[in-house]
Amino acid sequence: MKLIVLYHPHSESARIIEEYVADIQSRRPVKADLVSLETREGADLASLYDIVRYPAILVTDDVGHPVKDWQGDQLPLRDEVLGYVDS
């Protein structure tokens, strides 16, 4: 499973998102891709996965099929994210 985080790195919430991901990675060795929505890649991923609210946390399988996503300011529990990443 892959963990992708789409966010605005120059926003007020950037530090919260970066600390959130670092905390997840400190609990378990998870590769997380932090992707800026201010780049072409970020905009393309948001469009591909129908992401409309930010920040967004997306878990995909190894070939890129979406498994679960969370969108908006209400971040999921870290254990919930890890549950999907580990499955």
N, C-alpha and C positions, 0 to 999 in steps of 0.2 A: 504494500500500500504506500501511497505517496501523500504527503501533506503539503498543500499549497496555501499560502496566505497572501491575499490580495489586499493592499492597503496603500494609503498615501503617506510616503515616508517624510514629507515635509509638513504634516498636519500636527495638531495638538495631541492626537491620540497615537502618534507613531511610537512614542516611547513605551506606552502601555502595551501595544501589540508586540513590540520587540522583546519586552520583558516577559510577556505571556509565553511567547514561543521559546525563549531561553529557559523558562521554568519547565515547560513540557520536555525540552531536550535534557534538562538536568535530571528528570525523573526516569527517562528511558532514552536510549540512543536512537533518536528519530531524526531522519533527514527531513528538514522543512525548507521549502523554497519560499522565501519572502520576495514577493514580486510587486514592484511599484506599478500602480495604476497609471502613473504618469509616463509610462513607456509603451511602445507599440506592443510588446509582448504581454504586458498587463492588460491593456485594452482588448487584445485579441482573446486572452484567456477568459476575461469577464464576459465577452460576447459569446464565446464557445460554450461556456457553462451557464449561461443565463444569469449571471450575477448582476444584481441591480442595486444592492445596498452594500455599503462598505463600513468597516472592514469586512472581509469575507474569508472564511476558513473552509477549505475544500479538501476532502479526502477522495482520492481516486485509486482504482486498482492499478496494477503495474503497466497496463496498456493505455491508461488514461480515461477509462470509463468512470463517471462519477459514482461515488458510493454514498456520500453524505456531505451536505454543506450547511454552514451557518452564516447568516448575513446580518449585518447591522451592528450597532454598538453593544448589544447584549451578547457577550462572549459565553460560549458553552463552558461547562466544567472541564478542567484539564483531563480528568479521568475519563470523561465521555469521549473526548477527542482520541485519547490513547486507546480506548476500547475499539474504536473504528479502525485506527491505524494498525493495531495488533491483529485484527481479524483476518 
